[in-house]
Amino acid sequence: WYHLGRLYNFGYGTEQNCSEAFKWFQKAALAGNDYAQYSLGSLYFYGNGTQQDYSKAFSWYKKSADLGNIFACYSAAKMLDEGIGTEKNTEQAELYFKNAYQGFRKIKDEKPDDKILFRLGMMTLNGQGCKADRNLGMDFIKQSSMLGNEYAKVFLENTDRYNMTVVRNAVISMLFSFGRLIS
């Protein structure tokens, strides 16, 4: 049922039909498939194939996360952290972020993937599920960019511009101060 849902959801071998994907994901989710639960949560979150419902999205993400699905852990953590579809709970969010982070690190170690590396980079920069570490976060994002991730490339371009602006402003401030000293 889950695989049929994926075929319809992404239009593999058939015309894309999110309503049909919803039907198959729901069958598999009710049977306990954590990937189907995560997928069903995503359909509810984005309103694809069903009416958008953040509360139901969170419920399905949480069920999947509690079965160990790291992608669902990340999604549930974000919703808990921002109070979307559920009451805001940063402590619970951090637990889910930690599970997601550990799972993403394991995937990265076994088979590097540009999306996983980008997500790890952002989580590491923001201290989600781990201690914040700018250097390690930027390293993950650079690796993601080298694997072709467009989000990572744009992030790095904008980070360089931001850093240049900060340096430029510091130099101008220093020159202005030096000029006042000379005066």
C-alpha positions as CSV (number, residue, x, y, z in Angstrom):
1,W,0.0,0.0,0.0
2,Y,2.8,2.4,0.9
3,H,4.6,1.8,-2.4
4,L,1.4,2.3,-4.4
5,G,1.0,5.6,-2.5
6,R,4.5,6.6,-3.6
7,L,3.8,5.8,-7.2
8,Y,0.7,8.0,-7.2
9,N,2.3,10.7,-5.1
10,F,5.3,11.2,-7.4
11,G,3.7,10.1,-10.6
12,Y,6.0,7.1,-11.2
13,G,4.6,4.9,-13.9
14,T,1.2,6.7,-13.7
15,E,-0.2,10.2,-13.7
16,Q,0.5,12.0,-10.4
17,N,-2.6,11.8,-8.2
18,C,-2.3,13.0,-4.6
19,S,-5.8,12.0,-3.7
20,E,-5.1,8.4,-4.8
21,A,-1.8,8.6,-2.9
22,F,-3.6,9.7,0.2
23,K,-5.9,6.7,0.0
24,W,-3.0,4.2,-0.2
25,F,-0.9,6.0,2.4
26,Q,-3.8,6.0,4.8
27,K,-4.3,2.2,4.4
28,A,-0.6,1.6,5.1
29,A,-0.4,4.2,7.9
30,L,-3.3,2.6,9.7
31,A,-1.5,-0.8,9.3
32,G,1.5,0.8,11.2
33,N,3.9,1.6,8.3
34,D,6.0,4.5,9.6
35,Y,7.0,5.7,6.1
36,A,3.3,5.9,5.2
37,Q,2.5,7.7,8.4
38,Y,5.2,10.2,7.6
39,S,4.0,10.6,4.0
40,L,0.4,11.0,5.2
41,G,1.5,13.7,7.6
42,S,3.2,15.5,4.7
43,L,0.0,15.3,2.6
44,Y,-1.9,16.9,5.5
45,F,0.8,19.4,6.1
46,Y,0.8,20.7,2.5
47,G,-2.8,20.0,1.7
48,N,-2.0,17.7,-1.1
49,G,-4.7,15.1,-1.9
50,T,-6.6,16.3,1.2
51,Q,-7.6,19.4,3.0
52,Q,-4.6,21.0,4.8
53,D,-4.7,20.2,8.5
54,Y,-1.7,20.9,10.6
55,S,-3.1,19.1,13.6
56,K,-3.5,15.8,11.7
57,A,-0.1,16.4,10.1
58,F,1.5,16.6,13.5
59,S,-0.4,13.6,14.7
60,W,0.9,11.4,11.8
61,Y,4.4,12.8,12.0
62,K,4.5,12.0,15.8
63,K,3.2,8.4,15.2
64,S,5.9,7.9,12.6
65,A,8.6,9.6,14.8
66,D,7.7,7.4,17.7
67,L,8.3,4.4,15.5
68,G,11.8,5.7,14.8
69,N,11.3,7.5,11.4
70,I,14.0,10.2,11.5
71,F,12.4,12.3,8.8
72,A,9.2,12.3,10.9
73,C,11.3,13.2,14.0
74,Y,12.6,16.3,12.1
75,S,9.1,17.3,10.9
76,A,7.5,16.8,14.3
77,A,10.3,18.7,16.0
78,K,9.8,21.7,13.7
79,M,6.1,21.7,14.4
80,L,6.7,21.4,18.2
81,D,9.4,24.1,18.0
82,E,7.1,26.6,16.2
83,G,3.8,25.5,17.7
84,I,2.2,24.5,14.4
85,G,-0.6,22.0,14.7
86,T,0.2,21.4,18.3
87,E,1.1,23.3,21.4
88,K,4.7,24.8,21.3
89,N,7.0,22.5,23.3
90,T,10.7,23.3,22.9
91,E,11.8,20.5,25.2
92,Q,9.9,17.8,23.3
93,A,11.1,19.4,20.0
94,E,14.7,19.1,21.1
95,L,14.3,15.4,21.8
96,Y,12.9,14.8,18.3
97,F,15.6,17.0,16.8
98,K,18.3,14.9,18.6
99,N,16.8,11.7,17.2
100,A,16.7,13.2,13.7
101,Y,20.2,14.6,14.0
102,Q,21.6,11.2,15.1
103,G,19.8,9.4,12.3
104,F,20.9,12.0,9.6
105,R,24.5,11.6,10.8
106,K,24.2,7.8,10.4
107,I,22.9,8.2,6.9
108,K,25.7,10.7,6.1
109,D,28.3,8.2,7.3
110,E,26.9,5.3,5.3
111,K,26.0,7.1,2.1
112,P,26.5,10.9,1.8
113,D,23.4,12.6,0.3
114,D,23.2,16.3,-0.6
115,K,19.8,16.8,1.1
116,I,20.9,15.1,4.3
117,L,24.2,17.1,4.4
118,F,22.3,20.4,3.9
119,R,19.8,19.5,6.7
120,L,22.7,18.5,9.0
121,G,24.4,21.7,8.2
122,M,21.4,23.9,9.0
123,M,20.7,21.9,12.2
124,T,24.3,22.2,13.3
125,L,24.4,25.9,12.6
126,N,21.2,26.4,14.6
127,G,22.0,23.9,17.4
128,Q,19.0,21.7,16.7
129,G,19.6,18.3,18.2
130,C,23.2,19.1,18.8
131,K,25.5,21.7,20.1
132,A,25.7,24.7,17.7
133,D,28.9,24.6,15.7
134,R,29.4,27.1,12.9
135,N,32.5,25.4,11.4
136,L,31.0,21.9,11.3
137,G,27.7,23.3,10.0
138,M,29.4,25.2,7.2
139,D,31.4,22.1,6.4
140,F,28.2,20.0,5.9
141,I,26.7,22.7,3.8
142,K,29.9,22.9,1.6
143,Q,29.8,19.2,1.2
144,S,26.1,19.4,0.2
145,S,27.0,22.1,-2.3
146,M,29.7,20.0,-3.9
147,L,27.1,17.2,-4.4
148,G,25.0,19.7,-6.3
149,N,22.4,20.9,-3.7
150,E,21.1,24.2,-5.0
151,Y,19.9,25.4,-1.6
152,A,23.4,24.9,-0.2
153,K,24.9,26.8,-3.1
154,V,22.5,29.8,-2.6
155,F,23.1,29.7,1.2
156,L,26.9,29.8,0.7
157,E,26.6,32.7,-1.8
158,N,24.5,34.7,0.6
159,T,26.7,33.9,3.5
160,D,29.7,35.2,1.6
161,R,27.8,38.4,0.8
162,Y,26.7,38.8,4.4
163,N,30.3,38.2,5.6
164,M,31.6,40.8,3.1
165,T,29.0,43.3,4.3
166,V,30.0,42.8,7.9
167,V,33.7,43.2,7.1
168,R,33.0,46.3,4.9
169,N,31.0,47.9,7.7
170,A,33.7,47.2,10.3
171,V,36.4,48.7,8.0
172,I,34.3,51.8,7.3
173,S,33.6,52.2,11.0
174,M,37.3,51.8,11.8
175,L,38.3,54.4,9.1
176,F,35.7,56.8,10.4
177,S,37.0,56.4,13.9
178,F,40.6,56.8,12.7
179,G,39.6,59.9,10.8
180,R,38.1,61.5,14.0
181,L,41.3,60.7,15.8
182,I,43.4,62.4,13.3
183,S,41.1,65.4,13.3
